[in-house]
Amino acid sequence: MSDADEPLLRVEHLTTVFDLPGGPVPAVDDVSFEIRAGETLGLVGESGSGKSVTAVSIMRLVQPPGRIAGGRLLFKGRDLLTLDERAMRGVRGADISLIFQEPMTALNPVFTIGDQIAEALRVHGRASRSEASAKAVELLEAVQIPDAASRVRDYPHQLSGGMRQRVLIAIALACRPALVMADEPTTALDVTIQAQILDLLRDMKSQFHLSLLLITHDLGVIAETADRVAVMYAGRIVETGPVRAILQDPLHPYTRGLLASIPGGAPGRRLKAIEGSVPSLGALPPGCAFAPRCPDRFEPCATQPPPDVAVGPDHQTRCYLYDRVPLKSDARPTDAVR
């Protein structure tokens, strides 16, 4: 693979555990994926599936009792896990930014939003004090906050939820990073504001030539925004592929269950739900973590986790239904195993 074809970020066998009295509990278990230059990868799954822990692991912000137990994080060819903390501080915010889920906890309540944007610029040596103040106004204008020259002096509590989310986006973009990770950026917002924030992220991605990791539990957001999608369950990636392939032809039983549970059927019809509940990360079954809830489970599923299987162009799944099944151009793997 040439340097031009090398992914911007390659996550290889990432494992993050929490050391609890009963032993280490894996919150992220042997996770691998890549993000290419200029693309949006959607990371989707139920709450507690490990999506946010994956993001903070990439930023190396996992707090005790959590720790990264293994894997590699190759960003522009350099393994972030080999960097000392000083070098890693130079990466955070400058090369990779994280938009947190809840603006009121991510923003400092005792500093103005202008000061917080300016600080991001000064810490990374991107602007002097006077230049940073002017650039803070420019960034607020870029994220479409009206009367930016005046609002730059506001404190976080003086802004609406949508405005605070825009401020977080401005801070994330301040140093023109190559990769932005957005952790559930629309969860606490009403539907109209959600759409505005998603439109803003798309515009900013195009304007600043970003790659984007979009973390969400909402497949509708993925359908509108992502180029590729990775589906996560109980700390493991169970299916990855182009967003159209995943949404039109989902192969893993968990992915099919997620799509089937989306509201939108005939009025009065009962919503479909995935039976059972997500297992505790400290008590995962020995085989496939989804096996206890899976309608298609059979003997191998209970023994050990299934391997990654290529099921189409740039499309992989972790499921014994497709293991060692020859892929035919005119037939789905399910046609061969059912």
C-alpha positions in Angstrom: 0.0 0.0 0.0 1.5 3.4 -1.0 1.6 6.3 1.4 -1.2 8.0 -0.5 -3.4 5.0 0.1 -2.5 4.6 3.8 -5.5 5.4 6.1 -5.3 8.5 8.2 -6.1 6.4 11.3 -5.7 2.7 11.6 -6.9 1.1 14.9 -5.5 -2.4 15.3 -6.7 -4.8 17.9 -7.4 -2.1 20.4 -8.3 -3.4 23.9 -9.2 -1.2 26.8 -10.1 -2.7 30.2 -11.2 -1.5 33.6 -9.5 -3.0 36.5 -12.2 -3.9 39.0 -12.1 -6.0 42.2 -13.2 -9.1 40.3 -10.5 -8.6 37.6 -10.1 -6.7 34.4 -13.3 -6.0 32.4 -12.9 -5.3 28.7 -14.9 -2.2 27.6 -13.2 -2.3 24.1 -12.3 -5.8 23.0 -10.0 -6.4 20.1 -11.4 -3.6 18.0 -10.0 -2.8 14.5 -11.1 -0.3 12.0 -9.6 2.5 9.8 -10.6 6.0 8.8 -9.4 7.3 5.4 -8.6 10.9 4.5 -11.7 12.9 3.9 -14.3 10.3 4.8 -16.9 10.0 7.6 -16.9 6.7 9.5 -20.1 6.1 11.6 -19.6 4.1 14.8 -23.0 2.9 15.9 -24.4 0.7 18.6 -26.5 0.6 21.7 -25.6 2.6 24.8 -22.8 0.8 26.7 -21.4 -0.9 23.6 -18.0 0.8 24.0 -18.2 3.6 21.4 -17.2 6.5 23.7 -14.5 4.4 25.4 -13.1 3.8 21.9 -12.9 7.6 21.3 -11.2 8.4 24.6 -8.8 5.5 24.0 -7.8 7.0 20.7 -7.1 10.3 22.5 -5.4 8.4 25.3 -7.7 10.0 27.9 -8.8 6.8 29.6 -8.9 7.4 33.3 -8.1 4.9 36.1 -9.2 2.2 36.8 -9.4 2.1 33.0 -6.3 1.4 30.9 -5.4 0.5 27.3 -4.3 -3.1 27.5 -3.2 -3.7 23.9 -3.3 -2.8 20.3 -2.0 -0.1 18.0 -3.3 3.4 17.1 -1.6 4.4 13.9 -2.2 8.0 13.0 -0.4 9.2 9.9 1.8 6.1 10.3 2.8 6.9 13.9 1.6 4.7 16.8 0.0 7.0 19.3 0.5 4.4 22.1 4.3 4.8 21.8 4.2 8.6 22.4 5.1 10.2 25.7 2.5 12.4 27.3 4.1 15.6 26.2 4.1 14.5 22.5 0.5 13.3 22.9 -0.6 16.7 24.2 0.7 18.1 20.9 -1.6 15.7 19.0 -4.8 16.3 21.1 -6.7 19.3 19.7 -4.1 20.1 17.0 -4.2 16.9 14.9 -7.2 15.0 16.5 -10.1 16.7 18.2 -13.0 15.3 20.2 -16.4 16.9 20.4 -17.9 15.7 23.6 -21.4 14.6 24.1 -22.5 17.1 26.8 -21.4 20.8 26.2 -22.2 22.0 29.7 -19.7 19.5 31.2 -17.1 20.0 28.5 -17.1 23.8 28.6 -15.6 25.6 31.6 -18.4 27.7 33.3 -16.1 30.4 34.6 -14.5 31.4 31.3 -16.1 33.1 28.3 -16.5 31.0 25.2 -14.1 33.4 23.4 -11.4 32.7 26.0 -11.9 29.0 25.7 -11.6 29.1 21.9 -8.5 31.3 22.2 -6.9 29.0 24.7 -7.0 26.1 22.2 -5.2 28.3 19.7 -2.5 29.6 22.1 -1.8 26.2 23.7 -0.8 24.8 20.4 1.1 28.0 19.3 -1.3 28.8 16.5 -1.9 32.4 17.5 -0.7 35.2 19.8 -3.1 36.5 22.5 -4.4 39.3 20.2 -4.6 37.1 17.2 -6.4 34.4 19.1 -9.2 36.8 20.1 -9.8 37.8 16.5 -9.7 34.2 15.4 -12.2 33.2 18.1 -14.7 35.5 16.5 -14.0 34.1 13.0 -14.5 30.5 14.3 -17.9 31.5 15.9 -18.9 33.0 12.6 -17.8 29.8 10.8 -20.1 27.7 13.0 -22.9 30.1 12.3 -23.4 31.8 15.7 -25.1 35.1 15.0 -23.5 38.4 16.3 -20.3 36.5 17.0 -18.3 39.6 17.9 -20.7 40.1 20.8 -21.4 36.5 21.8 -17.7 35.8 22.1 -17.9 37.5 25.6 -20.8 35.2 26.7 -20.4 32.5 29.3 -21.6 28.9 28.5 -24.8 29.3 30.7 -25.9 32.2 28.6 -26.1 30.1 25.4 -28.7 27.6 24.3 -27.9 23.9 24.0 -27.5 24.2 20.2 -25.2 27.2 20.6 -23.0 25.5 23.1 -22.7 22.5 20.8 -21.6 24.9 18.0 -19.0 26.4 20.4 -17.6 22.9 21.0 -17.3 22.4 17.2 -15.5 25.8 16.9 -13.0 24.7 19.6 -12.5 21.3 17.9 -11.8 23.1 14.6 -9.6 25.9 16.0 -6.3 24.2 15.0 -7.5 22.7 11.8 -7.1 19.1 12.8 -7.0 16.3 10.3 -9.5 14.1 12.3 -12.5 15.2 14.4 -14.4 12.7 16.5 -17.9 13.7 17.4 -19.4 11.7 20.3 -23.2 11.7 20.1 -23.2 15.4 19.1 -27.0 15.7 18.7 -28.3 13.6 21.6 -29.5 16.3 23.9 -30.9 18.5 21.2 -34.4 18.8 19.7 -35.0 17.5 16.2 -34.7 20.8 14.4 -31.4 21.7 16.1 -30.1 18.1 15.5 -30.5 18.7 11.8 -28.8 22.0 11.9 -25.8 20.5 13.8 -25.5 17.6 11.3 -25.6 20.1 8.4 -22.9 22.1 10.1 -20.7 19.1 10.6 -21.0 18.2 6.9 -20.2 21.8 5.9 -17.2 22.0 8.2 -15.9 18.7 7.0 -16.0 20.0 3.4 -14.7 23.4 4.2 -11.8 22.3 6.4 -11.1 19.0 4.5 -11.6 16.9 7.6 -12.0 13.2 8.3 -14.8 12.5 10.8 -15.6 9.7 13.3 -19.3 10.1 14.1 -20.3 8.2 17.2 -24.0 7.6 17.6 -26.8 5.2 18.4 -29.0 6.7 15.7 -28.9 4.8 12.4 -30.8 7.7 10.8 -27.9 10.0 11.5 -25.5 7.5 10.0 -27.6 7.2 6.9 -27.5 10.9 6.3 -23.9 11.6 7.2 -21.5 8.6 7.0 -19.6 7.1 4.1 -18.9 3.9 6.0 -20.2 2.4 9.2 -18.9 0.2 11.9 -21.4 -1.6 14.1 -20.3 -2.2 17.7 -21.8 -4.6 20.3 -20.5 -5.3 23.8 -17.1 -3.8 23.1 -16.6 -5.6 19.8 -17.0 -4.5 16.1 -19.4 -7.0 14.5 -19.8 -5.5 11.1 -18.2 -2.8 8.9 -18.8 -1.7 5.4 -20.1 1.1 3.1 -23.1 2.7 4.6 -25.3 1.8 1.6 -24.3 -1.9 1.8 -24.9 -2.0 5.6 -28.3 -0.3 5.5 -29.6 -2.1 2.4 -28.2 -5.5 3.0 -27.2 -5.9 6.7 -25.6 -9.3 7.4 -24.9 -9.6 11.1 -28.0 -10.5 13.1 -27.4 -7.6 15.4 -27.2 -5.1 12.6 -30.4 -6.6 11.2 -32.0 -6.3 14.6 -31.0 -2.6 14.9 -32.5 -1.7 11.6 -35.7 -3.7 12.2 -36.3 -1.8 15.5 -36.4 1.6 13.8 -39.9 3.1 14.0 -41.6 3.7 10.7 -43.9 0.7 10.0 -47.6 0.8 9.5 -49.6 2.7 12.1 -50.7 0.6 15.0 -48.2 -2.2 14.4 -46.1 -3.2 17.3 -42.4 -2.1 17.2 -39.9 -4.8 16.7 -37.3 -5.1 19.4 -34.2 -7.2 19.9 -35.0 -9.8 22.6 -33.0 -9.9 25.8 -30.6 -7.2 27.0 -26.9 -6.4 26.5 -24.8 -8.6 28.7 -22.7 -7.2 31.5 -19.1 -6.5 30.2 -17.9 -8.5 33.3 -19.9 -11.5 32.4 -19.7 -11.9 28.6 -20.5 -15.3 27.2 -17.4 -17.3 26.0 -18.4 -17.2 22.4 -20.2 -14.5 20.4 -21.4 -11.8 22.8 -24.6 -11.5 20.8 -25.4 -15.3 20.8 -27.8 -15.3 23.8 -30.1 -12.8 21.9 -29.5 -14.0 18.4 -32.3 -15.8 16.5 -29.7 -17.4 14.1 -27.4 -18.9 16.7 -26.1 -22.4 16.3 -23.4 -24.6 17.9 -20.2 -22.7 17.2 -21.6 -19.4 18.5 -21.3 -20.5 22.1 -17.7 -21.6 22.0 -15.5 -18.7 21.0 -15.8 -15.3 19.4 -16.2 -15.6 15.6 -13.4 -14.2 13.3 -13.7 -11.3 10.9 -15.0 -12.6 7.5 -14.9 -10.7 4.2 -18.4 -10.8 2.7 -18.2 -8.2 0.0 -16.1 -5.3 -1.3 -14.9 -3.5 1.8 -17.5 -5.3 3.9 -16.7 -7.5 6.8 -18.7 -9.2 9.6 -17.9 -11.2 12.7 -20.4 -14.0 12.4 -20.2 -17.8 12.0 -23.0 -17.7 9.5 -20.5 -16.5 6.9 -17.3 -18.2 8.2 -15.6 -20.1 5.4 -18.5 -19.6 3.0 -17.2 -18.9 -0.6 -18.4 -15.5 -1.7 -20.2 -15.5 -5.1 -20.8 -12.4 -7.1 -24.4 -13.3 -7.7 -25.4 -14.7 -4.3 -25.3 -13.4 -0.7 -23.6 -15.6 1.9 -26.9 -16.1 3.6 -28.1 -17.9 0.4 -25.4 -20.5 0.9 -25.8 -21.2 4.6 -29.6 -21.2 5.0 
